Amino acid sequence: MNSDILNIEKKIERVIVRWNMLPPGCTVVVGLSGGADSLTLAHFILKYGKTRHIRLTAAHINHGLRGEEADTDERFVSKWCEENGVELKILHADVRALAAEKSEGLEECGRNVRYSFFRSLSGENGKIATAHTLSDSTETVLMNLTKGAGIRGLRGIPPVRENIVRPLIGITRAEVETYCAYYGLHYVTDSTNLETEYERNKIRLGVIPVLREINPAFESAVFGMTGRLGEDEEYLNTLARQQLDAAACPGGYDLELLKKLPNPILTRAVAIGVERVHRVRLESRHIEAVVGMIRKGAGSVTVAGRIQCTAQGNTLSIAVQCGPLPEQEWCVSFQIPETVLPDGRTLTVVKLTEKELEKCRKFNKLLFNNLINYDTISSITSVRNRRNGDTFRPAGRGVTKSLKKLFNEAAVASPLRGKIAMLESGGEIIWIEGFGVSQKACVTKDTQNIAEILIKEFET
């Protein structure tokens, strides 16, 4: 065994041992796409697990997005598992249809499908191993950096999250390819990885090569940074939990004690306190609003998940709201590619690639509710909820209806109507969440530039 391979395998094993990812005798489900990363992961665990009595199951998902290419990948994975004596479970899913039905992005919907499948196979006590590499984590760090992330976002992809483990998180994509070449592992390549339309691929193909010119060991440097930041975040969270526990009192937490905490501890204490009531991921603006209320000593703030944080007397109370919320008008400036809505959800615009556009035409799926003529995007000024007197002209129906009538016909419950997001252009509504685009913004057979309008819920 040459020194390069020995070094790569030691890196993987060090990560596994450091985070106790694969204890002897465990059951592990490996997401096996057939690509170089996942094949390296399955091959390594197969070797690593023999003397440790680790049971390996491979899981493959055919997302129904790439036609014959996806079917070829499935056949490849099946053959590899058969040749290597690995149990294989396969799931077929129409992710594009599911994404349209749920108004989710293809990437988000595909991820949800994958992890639901993995969890169904791993059970409560098993491990789920995914093939995220140091290169993936580096890309995530840079993406989060462009959005002004704090320590949490700059930690990259965590090596362990609940029962999900990432043994390859300490090696680069180039090292994965070296591993495959040494062991003669043939693999498939997803053609979409070479496209530059998505943020991650733009960073992968355009930004990181430049940073490597400055520092050839750039990704290793990022790995060291994310490890240190992870330790810092863990320590600060531990302090925050201790201070929050010390401030516990009947009905909530002692405001006077919370006021004395420095901001790095108080912001984390707020997030932890909310998570103890209901597990949601808060926007930084929500945390800042609650911190400001605590400093003031009075007020009430509603955050993600309809959680009410109230400062009254000398107590901060955190509780899930009961009953319907009174409808309030809201309106925010439209931003590309993401607009954060007042309730913490995110409206995202994703322009389709030429390949995706051709697939849409091939499968006659141009009328999905979340597709819009991209050339109309520049005229959009705001995202808002309904107003008295609003009307809408749904694409392809030849009629204009009041929103009240539209919602009545769709049997939309009254408490939900004020939450529905809509895009406004020149005083006209051109897209409504769950209802699709207007005639003005619809996609036709001649439309060349198409985008998806997606609503992302809170991450849990």
N, C-alpha and C positions, 0 to 999 in steps of 0.2 A: 504494500500500500504506500503510495507516494505521500510526501509531507503535506501537500495541499489538501488532499482528501482527509488525511488524519486530522489536520487542523479544523476542517469544516465539521467533521463528525464530533470532535471535542467541543466545538462551539455549541452544537445542537444539544449534546449531552449536558453541558454545563447549564444551559437554560432549563432543561428538563429537571435537573436536580435542584437548581436554585429555587425554583418555584413549585417543586414537588408536583409536577404536572402528571406524571404517569407512575403512580405507586405500584409495586409488584402485585399481581393478581387482579388488576383493574380491567374493566371493559372499556374500550375506546372506539368511538365512531369517527372515521376519517372521511371528510368531504372530498371525494375523488372525482375531479372534473376530467382528468386525463391530461391536464397541462403539466408542465415541468415542475411547478411548485407542489402540487398535490401528489404527483407521482413520487417525488423525492420524499415527501412526508410519509406516505404509505410504505415505501420501500424501507425507510429508516426505522419506522416503528415495528415493521415486520421483523427486522433483524434484532432491534433493541429488545423487543418483547419476548423473544424465544426463551431466554434464560430467566426472564422475570414473570413468565406465565401471564402475559398480557394478551387478552382476547381482542382481536382486531376485526371490525366490520367496516366495509367500505360502503359509502352512500353516494349515489350519483343521481343528479336531477337533470332531466331533459326539459328545459324551460319552454320548448315549443317555439323558439324565436328565430332559429337559424336553419330550419328546414333540414336538408340532407346533411349539412355539416354537423348539426347536433346529433343526428342519427349515427353518423360515422363515429363521433366521439363516444357514443353509448356502446357501440360495437367494440371499439378499441378498449374501453374500460372493462367490459365483460370478458374479453379475451385475456387481458392482463391478470384479472382476478382469478380466472380459471387456471391459468398457467402457474400462478403463485399460491394457489390454495387459500385465497382470501374470500370470505363470505361477502357477497355483494347484494345490496338492496337498491332498487331503482324506482324513482318516482317520475311520472309524466305529469306535467302541469302546463296549462295554457296561461302563462304569466301575463301575456298582453291582454287577454280578456279579463283576467282577475284585476289587473291594474286599472283598466277602464271602469270596471264595476265598482272599485273602491276609490277611484280618483287618486290613485297612487302612481308614483313614477315607476318605470320598469325596474330600475335598479333596486328601489326600496321594496317593491312587491316581491321581486326575486329573492331578496335577502330574507324577507319574512317567510316565504315558502321554504327556503332552504333550512332555516333554523327550526322551524316547526317540524320538519321531517327529521332533522337530526335529533331533536329532543324526543320524538316518538320512538326512536331507535335506542337512544342511550338510557332511557328510564331515569329514575331519580338519582341513582348512585353511579351511573356511568360517566365517562368523559367524552367530550366532543372536541376533536382536534381539527383545527383549520390551518390552511397552509399559508397564512400571512407571513411575509418575510420582512426583514429589516428595510428593504426597499419600499414595501407597502407602507410601513410605519413612517418612513421619512416623507413620503408623499403626503400622508395624512397630516404630519406636523406642518408642512409648508402650506397646505390648504387651510389649516386652522390659523396659521400665522397671518395669512392674507385677510382673515376675518376678525383679527384683533383678539384672539383667544388668550386666556390666562394660563396658569400652570396646568389646569386640567386638560385643556386642549393641546398644549405643547408636549404632553406626555406621549403623544402618538397612540398607537394601538397597544392596549395593555397585554402583557404576556398571558395573564389569566383573568377571566371574568366569570365568576360563578363556576360552572363546570366546563366552561369553554377554555381550551388551552391552545397555545400557539408555539409549538416547539421550534419552528424555523424563524422566530422573530429576531434571532441574533445573527442571521446570515443574509447576504444580499442575493438578489436575483441572479447576478453573475455567478455567485458561488453555487447556487442551485443548478445552473447549467453545467458547471464544472463537475458536480456530483453526478448528474445524469450521464455526461460523457464518459466518466470513469467506469460507471457500472453498466454502460450500454443500455441505458433506459431511453427508449424511444417515447416520444410524447406528442400530443396534438397541440396545435396553436389556435386559439380563438382569434379569428381575423379582426374582431372589433377592438382587440387590445392595441392594434396598430393605428387606430383612428385618433385624430386629435381634437374632436369636437367636445369632448368632455373635459372638465377641469383637471381631473386626475391624470389623464393622458397628456394634457398640455404640460403639466408639471413634470411628468415622467420623461417626455421626449424633448421638451424645450428648456426646462429650468435646471433640472438636476445635472445634466451633462456640463452645463456652464459652471455649476458649483463644484463639480468634480475636477474641473480644470484648476480651480483655486486651491482645492484640497482633495487629492485623490482618495483620501480616507474619509471623505465627507460623511458617508452613511454610518461608518463606525463612530465618528464623532457625535452624530445625532443619537446613536444608541446609548452612548455614555451620558449625553445630556438628558435623554428621556428617563434613564434609570435614576439619575440624581433628582430630577424633578418629581418622579414618582415617589421617591423616599421623602422629599420635602412635603409633598401633598399628603402622604399618609401620616406624617408627623403632625402637620397642622390640623388635619381632620381628627386625630386622636385628642389633641388639645381642645379642639372645638367641642367634641363629645363630652369631655370631662367638664368643661365650663358649663355646657348646657345641662348636664346632669346636676351640677352644683346649684344651678339656678332654678331647678324644678320646684314648683310649689303647687298648692291646690288650684286646679283650673288652668295650669299652664306653666309659665316661667317668670321669675322675678325680673321686672324691668330694670330696676336699679342695678342689679348685678350685670345684666346684659349691656347696659349703657357703658359700663367701665371697660368692656372688652375692646381691644384694638380691631380695626376693620378686617384684617386678614383672618382673625378668629371669629368675629361676629358674622361675617358673610357665610362662612362655612357652617356655623352653628344654626343659622337660619335655614340653610339648605337641608341640614340633617334633621332639624325639627319638623320641617315640612314633609320630608321623606318618611319620617316615623308615622305620620298620619296617613299619607297616601304616596305611593312611589311614582313620582313624576320627575322630569328633568326641567329645572327652572331656567328661564332666560335670565341673563345677568341684570336686565332692567327690573325684573320682578324682585330679585334679591335686593338690589339697591333701593327699591321702593320700600320694602319691609324694614331694611336697616335705617333708612331715613325716618320712618315712622317710630322705630324704637328710640332713636336719638331724641326725637321730639317728645316722646312719652305719651302720645295719643294719636288715634286714627285707626283706619281700617283699610286693608289692601287685599284684593282677591287675586290669587295667582293661578298658575296652571292647575288643572284638575278640579277647579271650583273650590279651592281651599282658601278659607277666609282667615287672615292673620289680623288680629285686633289687639291694639294696645289701649287698655282702659284701667284706671286706678293705678295699681302697681303690677299689673299682670299682662303678659303677652299670651294670648290664647290662639291656638291653631286648630282649626276644625274644618271638616268638609261641609260645605253649605248644603242644606236640605231644601227641597222644594224648588220651583222654577225661579230663575232670576228675572227681575224686571228688565224689559228690553230697553237698551240704550242705543242711540245712534252713534256710529263710529265711522271714521274715514281716515285712511292713511295714504301717504304718497306712494305711488307705484314705483318699484325699483326692479331692475334686472341685474342678476337672475333671481334674487330672492327678496320677498317682502314679508316682514314679520307682522302678523296680525295682532290686534289687541289682546286676544285670548291666548297668545303664545304659539299658535300654529304658524306654519310658514307656507306662503304661496310661492311656488317656484316655476320659472319658465325654462324649459329645456328645448333647444332647437334640435330637430331631428337631423341625423346624418343622411347622406344620399342613399346609403344602403337601407336604412330604416324607412326612408321615404319610398323606395322601390318595394320593400316588403309590404308596406301599407297598401300600395296600389295593387300588388299581386294578390293580397288576401282581401281586398275590398273593405278595408277597415278605416276608411277616411272619415267616417261619420262618428267616430268615438267622441264622447262628450268632452274629453279633455284635449282635443286637437283644435288648433286655431291657425288661421292664416298669419304667419309670422310678420308679414309686411304691415299688418294693422297694429302691431305691438307699440310702435313708436308714438302712436296717437293716444295711447292710454295714459290717463293722468292720475287715477286714484283707484284704490280698492276700498269698498265700503259695504255696508249692509243696506237693507231696504229703506225706502222713504215713502211717505204717503203720495199716491199718484204715479208711482213708478210703473212703466210699461216695458214690455220685452217682445221682440219679434224673433221667435225661435227659428233656426235655420231649417229650411226645407218644408215649413208648414204653411207658409203663405198667409199668416194671420199675426196680428199684434194683440197681445193680451196684457191685462193688468197683472202685476205680481200677485196680488191677492187671489185673483182667479187662477193663476198658474199654480200657486201653492195649494189652493183648495183642491184643484183637480188631481194634484199629485199626493194629496192627503198628508202634507207636511205638518207635523204637530206644531201648534202655536209656539211653545217654548223654544223650538229650534229655528224658527224663521229669522230671528234677529241675528243668528250666528252665521247664516249663509253669506258667503263672500261673493261679491260681483265686481267686475271690471267696468269702469266708466271711461268713455271717450267722447269728449265734446258734449257732455250732458246726456249721452246715450249709453245704455247698458249693452255691452257687446259680449259678455260671458257671465254665466251664473253657475256657481258651484252646484253640481248634481244635475244641471239642466243643459249645460253646454253653451255653444256659441250662438250669437245672433246671425241673421242672414247676412249682415254687413261683414262679419269676420269669419264666415264659414270657409271650410276647405272644399275646393272643387277639383275635378280631374286635371285642371290646368294650373293649379296652385303649385309653385315651385319651392316656396319656403314655408315649412310647417313647424309648429312648436307644440309641445305639450304644456298645458297648464295644470299644475299639481298642487294639491293641498297635503302637507305633511302634518300629522298630529304630533302631540308631545311624545318624546322618546321616554320609554319606561325601562 
